[in-house]
Amino acid sequence: MKRIFLVIAVAASLFSCSNSGTKVNEQNGSESVPECCKNKDVEVLSPSEVSAKGDSYLDKEIVVRGFVKKVCHCSGKKCQLADNDEAEVSLKVMAGDSIGKFSQELTGKEVKFVGVVKETRFTKEMIAEAEAKMAEEAQQAEQSEVKSEKKSCCSKDSTAKSEEKEQGHCGKKKQNFEEMKAWMQEHGTDYFPIYSFEAKSFEVLE
């Protein structure tokens, strides 16, 4: 089953480290050789592989290679990684202490990260709370729209917008929750695992 929130198309993407094996420290511009790249036979994983098989790599130091789709504008401490420049985001990468934060200049670049896979567990209770909150927000929005319609002659437009919202962001959330519950039932667990990656170093590829 596809990984939820990450819209994954599982792909096998194996690359050997480049001969240079260098990474750039954005804070001081210095270069160093990542430990992983001293071994030319090291396996380099794609973001979707890590997201789909994160339990196999949990708390292990690995190498992930992909395209940076977005860097957090607020803190710069996380970025979104995809298998290629046209694929959907499939893995969240967090900047470790040795990196500090990512530069916005990484957006659109192909990058190789060295770090550790982390797991966040989304439990049945958390899903139930999220669904209840979403239902409450939807009810409040509906009541607000009803009040607005009384003051407006464009009730048809308001109804169309309401339906569009339902099929958009909220609709995707509902689908995600249903798929998460189905996955838990299939695997006999009371939580759904979501994997992320804590980067210790990285190399921007040409």
N, C-alpha and C positions, 0 to 999 in steps of 0.2 A: 504494500500500500504506500502511496506517496506520503512523504513527510509533510505534516500540517504546518501552516504558516510560511512554508518555505518554497512551495510550488516546485517540487523537485522532479527532474527527469534524470534517473540514475544512469551515470555513464562511467565507463572505465577509462581513466585518463592517467597513464603512467609516463612519467618523464624522469630522466636522469638529471642530476645537478649539472650546472654549467661548469666549464673548466675554471672560470674565474672564482665562482663560489663566494662572491662578495655581497654584502648588504650595506645600505647607506643609513647611517644614523642621522635622522632629520634634524636633531638638535645641534650637532656639531659638525655634520658633514663628513665624518670620518668613515672609513671602510674597515670591515673585519670579515673574517671567514667563518660562517656558521659551522658549528660542529657537524651538523647533518651532511653538509656538502663536502666534507673531507672524504666521505665514502661515496664514490661515484655510482654505486649500485643501490643507493637509498631509493625507496619508493616514494614518489610524490603523488599525493591524492588530490582529486578534484573536490570542490566545495560540496557537490551533491553526494559524493561518496561518503564524506565525513558525516553529513546530515543523515544519510540513510543507514549507515553502519557505525554510528558513533559509539555504540556499546563495545565494539571491537577495539576501539582506540582510546577509550576513556582513561584520562589521566596519564596517557602516554605521550611522549614528545614525538611529533610527526612533522611532515612538511606538507603544506597545502598551497596549491597554485591556482590562481583564478584572476578574474577581472573585478576591480573595485567599482561598484556601481554607485556608491554614495558614502560620503564621510559625514559623521554627525557634526552639524554646524555649531551646536551648543558647546560641547566639550572636546570634540575631536578624539575621544577615547574609544570610539568604536566605528567600524565601517561595515558595509554590506558587500559580500563577495559572491560572484556568480561564476559558472563554468566558462562562459565566454561573454563577449561584449554584447551579445544579443539575447542571452538567456536571462530568466528571472533570477532574482536574488535567492540563494539557497543556504547561506551560512553567515552568521554574525561573527565578526572578528573583533576582539577587544584588545586594546593596547596594554601590554604588561608594563611593569614598573621600569624596565630597561628602555622602553620606547617612550613612555609618557603620553604622547598623543600623536595622532596621524595628521598629516598636512592635507588640506583640501586639494592639493595638486596631485594626489594619488588617484583622484576620481578619473575613471576611464583608462587607467593604466593596468597592465598585467603585472601581478605581483606574486612573489613566492614568500610565504610566511613560514617561520619555524616557531612551534609552540606546542601547547597542550590542549587536548579536547576536554571540555567541561560539559556537565549535564545539569539541566534544570527540569524538575519534575512538576508536571501540571496534573494535580490530583482531581479525583471525581468531585470533591468538595469545592475546589477552586473553579471547576467548570460550572457547577451548579450556581455558585455565587455570581459568576460572570454572566450566566444566562439570566438570572433573576435581575441583575442590574441592567442588562440590556433591555429586558422586557419593561422594566420600570421607566427607563429613558425613552423607549418607544411610545409608551402610554402618555408620558408627559409631552412629548413632541406632538403626538396626535391631538391632545387636548389644546395645545398651543395653536396648532394649525386650524382647529375648529373655531377657535376664537377669532383668528385672523380672517377666516372665510366669512364670518358674520359681518366683518367690516369691509369686505372686498367683494366685487362682482366677478372675480376671477377664480371661482371655486374649482373649476375644471383644471386650471393650471396648478392649483394647490394640490389637488388630488393626484395629478400626474407626478408632481415633484415628490409627494409622499411615497408613491409606488416606486419611483426611481431610487429613492433612498433605501427602501426595503430590499430591492433587488441588488443594490450596490454593496456598500461597506457592511451593513448589518446582515445582508443576505449571505455574504461570504463568511462572516463570523459564525452564523448559525450552521452553515455547512461544515466549517472547520470543527465546531464542537461535536457535531454528529459523527464525523469521521474519527475524531479522537476517541469518542466513547465506543465506537465500533472496533477500533484498534485495540483498546483495552480489553474488551470482551473477547476478542479473538485470541489475544495473548495471555489472558487470565491475570491481568494486573489491575491495580487500582490507581495507576498513574500513567501519564503519557510523557515520554522523555523528549526533550528538545535540546539539541546539541549546539554548542557554540565553541569558539576557538580563542584561547588566550595566547596572543603572539608575544614571543620573546625577542624576535628579530625579524627582519624582512629584507627582501631584495627586489628592486624595481627592474623588471625585465625589458629589454629593448625589443 
